[in-house]
Amino acid sequence: MSDAIAAYAREQHNLLLGEQTAEKIKIAVGNVYPEKVRGSKRQQDRSEQEGALMRGRDLVSGLPKAVKLTPDAAREALKPPTAAILSGVRDVIEATPPELLSDVLERGLTLVGGGSLLRRMDRLLAEEIGVPVKLVDDPMTCVVRGCGKALEDRELLEKVKVV
């Protein structure tokens, strides 16, 4: 997703960003759904309210350049990878057998991995897919820990393996 921030800076501002800079900006202001949802007055953190300064090299002059990235612009920059995630979730749901879909409707989806750390990804998915969405406490390692448990338990592994 930081690649999307770097691409946006390049295309919209002729600004070349390094990978680490793009990642820091994504963390500071990256979001995938507007904060004001159904009259919500929740306080955004300060960096997201004010935006983030993108510092890099101007592709025209070759000199250092800084441009402010607002939360709205960050959301726009993240639209392509976000759309790909939504498309993937839709594809999986469409391929899910009907008997399992009732569980999804009742229990919802659980977000894991780095993409779930983007601000309001749960809200976007819930709105777009139409099911409840939960975040896990440790999204970066929960899949690996679950795979480890499955590998340690042969009976469980047989239940979940895909042939």
C-alpha positions as CSV (number, residue, x, y, z in Angstrom):
1,M,0.0,0.0,0.0
2,S,2.9,2.4,0.5
3,D,3.6,1.8,-3.2
4,A,0.2,3.5,-3.9
5,I,1.3,6.5,-1.9
6,A,4.6,6.7,-3.8
7,A,2.8,6.4,-7.1
8,Y,0.3,9.1,-6.2
9,A,3.2,11.5,-5.2
10,R,4.9,10.8,-8.5
11,E,1.8,11.2,-10.7
12,Q,0.1,14.1,-8.9
13,H,3.1,16.1,-7.7
14,N,6.1,15.0,-9.7
15,L,7.6,13.9,-6.4
16,L,9.8,10.9,-6.0
17,L,9.5,9.3,-2.5
18,G,11.6,6.6,-1.0
19,E,9.9,3.4,0.2
20,Q,10.4,4.2,3.9
21,T,9.0,7.7,3.4
22,A,5.9,6.4,1.7
23,E,5.4,3.9,4.4
24,K,5.7,6.6,7.1
25,I,3.2,8.7,5.3
26,K,0.8,5.8,4.9
27,I,1.0,5.2,8.6
28,A,0.5,8.9,9.5
29,V,-2.5,9.7,7.2
30,G,-3.5,6.5,5.4
31,N,-7.2,5.8,5.6
32,V,-9.7,4.0,3.4
33,Y,-13.0,5.4,4.6
34,P,-14.1,9.0,5.5
35,E,-14.1,9.7,9.3
36,K,-17.5,11.4,9.3
37,V,-19.8,8.4,9.0
38,R,-23.4,8.8,9.9
39,G,-22.8,11.9,12.0
40,S,-19.8,10.5,13.8
41,K,-18.0,13.2,15.8
42,R,-15.1,10.9,16.9
43,Q,-11.8,12.8,17.3
44,Q,-9.2,11.9,14.7
45,D,-5.6,11.8,15.7
46,R,-3.7,15.0,15.1
47,S,-1.5,13.8,12.2
48,E,-4.5,12.5,10.3
49,Q,-6.4,15.8,10.8
50,E,-3.5,17.9,9.6
51,G,-2.1,15.6,6.9
52,A,1.5,14.6,6.4
53,L,4.4,16.3,4.6
54,M,5.8,14.2,1.8
55,R,9.5,15.0,1.3
56,G,11.3,13.8,-1.7
57,R,12.9,14.8,-5.0
58,D,11.2,16.9,-7.5
59,L,11.2,14.9,-10.8
60,V,11.4,18.0,-12.9
61,S,14.1,20.1,-11.1
62,G,15.9,17.2,-9.3
63,L,15.8,19.3,-6.1
64,P,14.3,18.5,-2.8
65,K,10.6,19.2,-2.5
66,A,7.9,18.9,0.1
67,V,4.1,18.6,-0.5
68,K,1.4,18.1,2.1
69,L,-0.8,15.0,1.7
70,T,-4.2,15.4,3.2
71,P,-6.3,12.5,4.6
72,D,-8.7,12.9,1.6
73,A,-5.7,12.7,-0.9
74,A,-4.3,9.7,1.0
75,R,-7.6,7.9,0.7
76,E,-7.6,8.7,-3.1
77,A,-4.1,7.4,-3.4
78,L,-5.1,4.1,-1.6
79,K,-8.2,3.5,-3.8
80,P,-6.5,1.1,-6.3
81,P,-5.2,-1.4,-3.7
82,T,-8.3,-1.0,-1.6
83,A,-10.5,-1.8,-4.7
84,A,-8.3,-4.9,-5.3
85,I,-8.9,-6.0,-1.7
86,L,-12.7,-5.5,-2.0
87,S,-12.7,-7.4,-5.2
88,G,-10.8,-10.3,-3.7
89,V,-13.2,-10.4,-0.7
90,R,-16.2,-10.4,-3.0
91,D,-14.7,-13.2,-5.1
92,V,-14.1,-15.3,-2.0
93,I,-17.7,-14.7,-0.7
94,E,-19.1,-15.6,-4.2
95,A,-17.2,-18.9,-4.2
96,T,-18.2,-19.7,-0.6
97,P,-20.7,-22.6,-0.3
98,P,-24.2,-21.4,0.9
99,E,-24.0,-23.4,4.2
100,L,-20.9,-21.4,5.2
101,L,-22.4,-18.1,4.1
102,S,-24.9,-18.2,7.0
103,D,-21.9,-18.3,9.4
104,V,-20.4,-15.3,7.6
105,L,-23.7,-13.4,7.9
106,E,-24.0,-14.3,11.6
107,R,-20.4,-14.0,12.8
108,G,-19.0,-11.6,10.1
109,L,-15.5,-11.4,8.8
110,T,-12.3,-11.1,10.8
111,L,-9.6,-8.9,9.4
112,V,-6.0,-10.0,9.7
113,G,-2.7,-8.9,8.2
114,G,-1.2,-5.5,7.6
115,G,-4.1,-4.2,5.5
116,S,-6.3,-4.4,8.5
117,L,-4.2,-1.7,10.2
118,L,-5.3,0.9,7.7
119,R,-7.7,3.3,9.4
120,R,-11.3,2.3,9.0
121,M,-10.7,-0.7,6.8
122,D,-13.3,-2.5,8.9
123,R,-15.9,0.1,8.2
124,L,-15.3,0.1,4.5
125,L,-15.6,-3.7,4.3
126,A,-18.7,-3.8,6.5
127,E,-20.4,-1.1,4.3
128,E,-19.3,-2.6,1.0
129,I,-19.8,-6.3,1.8
130,G,-22.8,-5.9,4.1
131,V,-21.6,-8.1,7.0
132,P,-20.1,-7.3,10.4
133,V,-16.3,-7.0,10.4
134,K,-14.0,-7.5,13.4
135,L,-10.4,-6.6,13.9
136,V,-8.0,-9.0,15.8
137,D,-5.7,-7.8,18.5
138,D,-2.5,-8.8,16.7
139,P,-3.2,-8.8,12.9
140,M,0.4,-9.2,11.9
141,T,1.1,-12.5,13.5
142,C,-2.3,-14.2,14.1
143,V,-2.3,-16.1,10.8
144,V,1.2,-17.5,11.4
145,R,0.2,-18.5,15.0
146,G,-3.0,-20.2,13.7
147,C,-1.0,-22.1,11.0
148,G,1.4,-23.2,13.7
149,K,-1.5,-24.5,15.8
150,A,-2.9,-26.4,12.8
151,L,0.5,-28.0,12.1
152,E,0.7,-29.2,15.7
153,D,-2.7,-30.7,15.6
154,R,-3.1,-33.4,12.9
155,E,-6.9,-33.7,13.4
156,L,-7.4,-30.0,13.0
157,L,-5.1,-30.0,10.0
158,E,-7.2,-32.7,8.3
159,K,-10.3,-30.6,8.9
160,V,-8.9,-27.4,7.4
161,K,-6.7,-28.6,4.6
162,V,-7.7,-27.8,1.0
163,V,-7.2,-30.6,-1.5
